Amino acid sequence: MSLSPDQLALKKMQKPGLKYNLGDTVFLKSDINRKYPMLITNFQLEDFNCSDYYTSWFNSQGTEESSCFPEECLIKEE
């Protein structure tokens, strides 16, 4: 997983401080038991809705879901 050179330049200009990378596994902070790992699949570089990351995960029924989240809602398990 990698960004195109154009996307990488845009990320460096608009959101240089993002702490997670493509392919990182993160959890919602509200997922206290860490049941639903989410994979970062892309960055939300335009500020339409204040989200930073596109993520995808499998819900409790095994169906893949995806959504965007701001960095403040996510945590990376150490």
N, C-alpha and C positions, 0 to 999 in steps of 0.2 A: 504494500500500500504506500503510495507516495503522491505528492502534489505535483502538478505540472509547474514548470518554471513561472508561468504567469500567476498561478494561484499562490505559489510560495512568495513571490514578490508582493502580492496583495496582502497576504497574511502578515508579512513583516511590516508593512506600512500601517495597516488598520488595526491589527490585534497582535502586536509583538510579544505581549506578556502572557499568552496562553501557556498554562503549565502542562497540559496533556498533549499527547501526540497521536497521530493516526495509528490505529491498532492497539491502543491502550485499553485495558479492561477497567471499567469504573462501575461504581454503584451509585444509586440515588442515596443521599444522606438519610432519607426517610426509610430506606430498606435496611433496617437495623440488623436483621439476621443475615444480610448479604445473600439473599436467595436468588436474585436476578442480576447476574453480571451483564453489563452492557459493553459493547464494542464501539469505540469511537471510529466512525467511518468517514467523517469529513468535518470541515469547519464551516460555521455560519459566518461568513466574512462581512456580509451586509448587515447593518443594524436595523432590520425590519421589526424584530420582536425581542431584542436584547438577549438572544440565545447565542451560545458560542460554539456548540458542538452538535453534529448529527450523530446519533447513536442508534444501534439496533440490538435487539435482545429477543429471547424466547420467553413468552408468558407462561403461566402455570398450565395452560392447555397445550403447550408445545408449538404455538403459532408464533411466527416471527413478527415482531412489531418494530417500529422505528419512530423517532421523534427528535426534536431539538431541545437542548437544555442549556441554561447558563452555567458557567463554571462553578458558581456558588452552590449549586444544587448537587454537585457531583463530588465523590470521594474515590480515591484510588487506594485499594487495599495494599498495605505494606507487606 
